[in-house]
Amino acid sequence: MPDPRPVHAGAHTLGPHVVGSRVVVRRVVPGETGPSGGPAMTDVVGVCLRWSALECVVQPDDGPAVTIPLALVVSGKPVPPRPSVRQRVPPLAIHRHVAGLWPGVVTEQVGEWVLRAGPLVDGRYPRRGSSALAMGDPGVPLPDALDRVLRFSELHGRPPLAVVELGSRREDELADLHWVPIDLAPVHTQLASVAAVRRRLDPPPADATLVEDDARVEVRLGDTARGRAAVDGDWLGVHGVVVDPGHRRRGLARTVVSTLLEWGAERGASTAWLHVESDNAAAVGLWEGIGFRTHHDHRYVAPGVTV
């Protein structure tokens, strides 16, 4: 059993260098007895506000700051920053913004599921705009919900397709009913702060062309690069960023994204989101390099056969 007695402050990895960082500090609670009969101990998790020769001050995620005498510190270490509020939202809340990316997306609710039939875009039906969002409670038995997906897909002339969170119980339940992954790598759903990404990018150029349609925009840099975005509340969905192969590695994608994010920020967007296929190393590198982080992975499944 670990020795419950307080240790000298130099015996752990805390110190003045952790001021401003998130830490966990285990401390003795004076006058109280723990389950083993020794001193009671408790953990404080939060941002270290101050460190002196005698004490440290930690601001927990909730509640007032806690002053901890160093003589009572048992152990401690820095820990990763707490995820942002938006990183803690459920996948369903993010995917609900998909339908707003294109005009004319027909939707139907089945409980919390959303069935979607989107328009042709660049000669094809985008998967995310023409698939069933199979997250949350459909409000009916699962076979009945899938029958609704099949009928909706047939009615709108789309191949039946559903999107599920990778590794979720719902993915397993659909597999038991013979809905199998299509021939496509899992997809990252990524989020970023609009303000934080804009700080990493150069200001938008004056010669970018913006074509707006209500809450959507397309940015064009001549015939060399383009991208699209849509605002839904304070969420900005970024998609369709394409650079002509002969003009790649010149920062044009970053320029397009900078212009899209400025447009979104002017309309009150604070969080940007996007989908990127996990096996597209160049695209993943671009997005992560400017501050996007993966919230979760999802995949597309279809009944019995790949599409």
N, C-alpha and C positions, 0 to 999 in steps of 0.2 A: 504494500500500500504506500502511495506517495506520502512523504513527510508533510503534514498539514501546517507546520510552523511557517511564519513569514520568512522570506529570504531577502537578502540584500538586493537593492534595486539593480545592481550590476549583473545579477545572475540571470536576467531575462533579456529579451531583445528590445525592450523599451528604452526610452531616453529622450533627450531634447530633440533628436532627429525626427520623432514621430509627431511633433506638433503640426496640426493641419491634416494628419492622416487618420483613417479609421482604424481603431484598435479594439482588441478585447483584453480586459484586465481582470484577472481573478484576484480577489482581495478577501482578507479575513473580516468577519463581522464581529466587532468587539462585544464581549459579554454574552454571545450566543453559542450554543453547542450544536454541532452537526450530527447527522445520523450515526456516525461511527463513534460518537462520544468525544471527539476532538473539537477544535474550534469550527464554527460554521463558516462557510465561504460562499461567495456569490460572484457572478460575472457581470461586468459592465461592458457593453458594446456601444461604441459611438466614436465621435471625432475628438481627438486630443486637442484641447484648447490651450493648455499651458503645462509646462514641465519645469519644476524648480528643484532645488536640492532637498526639499522636504515633502513635496506633494505634486500630484498631477491632477488636472481637471479634465473630465471627459463629458462631452455633450452627447447623451444618448439620442437614439432616433426619436424617442418620445419623452417628454418630461423635462424637468430642469437639469442643469449641469450638476455633475457629481464631483466633489473634491475628495481625492483619495490620498491619505498619508502614505508615503513610500514605504514606511515601516510595516504597513499592512498588506503590501502587494506580495502575492504568492507567485504569480506567473503572468505572462502577457505577451502579446505579439501584434504586429500590424496585420490587418485583414483587408480583403478587397473592398473597394467602395461599394456602398449599398446601390443596387440597381436603381435607375431612375424610375419614377412613377410609371412612365409609359412602358418601360421594359417589364413591368410587373403585371401588365394587363393580360387577360387570357387571349389565346390565339383567335378565338371567335371574334373578339372585339376588333381585331386588326382586319381580318378577312371581310368583315361587313362593309369595308370601304371599297372593295373591289368593283362593285357595280358602277360606281361613279366615274370610273376611268374612261368610259365610252358613252356616247349618247345612244339612247334607244335600247338599252339592255332591259329585256323583259324578265321580271322576277316573280317567283311564287314562294310563299312561306309554307313550310311544313314544320310547325312548332318553331324551334330555333334554327332549323335548317333553312337555307336560301337556295332555291333552284334558279339558275340563271341561263338566259339565252341571249348572247350578245351579237352585235353586228359583225360583218366581215371587216377585218382590218388588214390592210396590205395583202389582200387576197386569201385570208384564212380566218377562221374563227379562233380567237385567242382562248386557250384552255381555261384560264382563270375567269374569263367572262362568259364561258359556256360550259359550266360544270356546276354540280350541286355542292354547296358548302355543307359537308356532312360533319359538322361540329356542333356540340350542344345536344339538347334533347329534342328529338323530332316530334314528341308528343303522341306518337303512335308506335305500335310494335315495329321493330326494325325492318322486317320483310315488307310491311305495308309502306313504310317510308321509301324503300327502294323501288317498289312498284310505282309510287308517285314519280320518282326520278325517271323511270323508264317511260311512263306515259308523257311526262313533260318533254323529255328529249325527243320522242317520236312526234309529238305535236309541233315542235318547232324545228324539226329537221336537223337535229344535232345528234352526234353519237353520244350515248349515255356515258357520263363521266362524273366522278365524285372526287373531292379533295378532302384528305384526312391528315391529321397531325401524325408525323412519323413516330412510330413507337407507341402510339396511344392504344388504349383498349378498343376504341372505335375501329382502328385499323384491323385489329385482330378479329373483331366481330364481323366486319365486312368480308374478311378473308374466309371466315367460316361459312359465309353465304356465297362464296365463289366470286367475289369481286377482287380482282388481282391487279397488281401494279402494272401500269403501262410501261413501255420501253423508254423511260426517261429517268434520269438521275433525280434523287430527292432535291427539293428546291428550298433554298434558304429564304425565310422571311426576315428582312433586316430593317432595323429602325435606327434613326439618328435624330439628334436635335438640329433643327433647321439653322438656328443661330450658330451652333458649334461648327457645323460643316461650312457655313459661309465664311467663318473666320479662317478656315484652312484654304480657301480658294481665292483666286484673283477676282476682282470685280467684273461683272458682265461687260462684254464689249458693246460699244454703241451701235455697231452695225448688225447685231443679231436681229433676225426677223421673228416676230411673235404673231402667231395666228390664234386668236382666242375664240372660244365658244362657251359662253356661260361660265361654268366653273372649271373649264379645261383650257389647256394651252398647248400649242406645239411650237417649239423653238427650232429655227433653222439657221445654220451657218452656211449660206450659199447652198451648193450641192454636195458639200463635204461631210456634214454632220447634222443630226437632228435628235430631238428628244421630246417626250410628252409628259405632262403632269396634270393632276386634277386635285382640286381642293374639296374636302368634305369636312365641314366643321373646321377644326384646327389641325387636321391631318392633311398632308400633301403626299399623294401617291405618284411616284416617279416611274416611268416605264418607257419602252421604245427608244432607248438611247442607242443610236447607231452612228458609226463613223465609216466613211468610205474606206475600203481596204488600202487604197493608195495614199491615204492621208492619216494613217494611224500613228501613234506614238509621238504626236505633236501637241498633246494637251487639249485636243478639241473636245473630247468627252467631258473633261473637267469644266471647260468653258460652257458647254451646254448645260451641265448640272448647275453651275453657278447662276446662270440666267433663269433656269427653272425655279431654283430656290429663292431668288430675289422676287420673282413673280409671286410665289406662294407666300413669302413673308409679308408682302404688301397686302395680302388678303387675309392675314391673321394666322397663317399656318405656323405651328411651333414644332411639330413632329413630322419627319419625312419617313416614308416606308417604301419598300420595293421588294420584288421577288427576283432572285438570281439562281440559276441552276448551279448546283453544288460542284459539278464537274467542269464548269467554265472558269478555269483558273484565272484568266486575264480579267474577266468581269469581277470575280470575287476580289481580286487584288485591287482593282480600281475602287470599288465601294468601301472596302475595309481601309484602304489608304486615305480616304477622306473622312472617315469617322463612323461609317455604318457598322453595326454589330448584329449578329444573328440572334433573333429572339427565339425562333424555333424552326424546325424543318417540317415540310409537308410533302406529300406525294399525291399523285393522281392514280385512281383505281377505276377499273371498268369491269363489267360483268363477263367473267369467263375467258375473255380473250384480250390481247393487247390491241391498242388502237394507235 
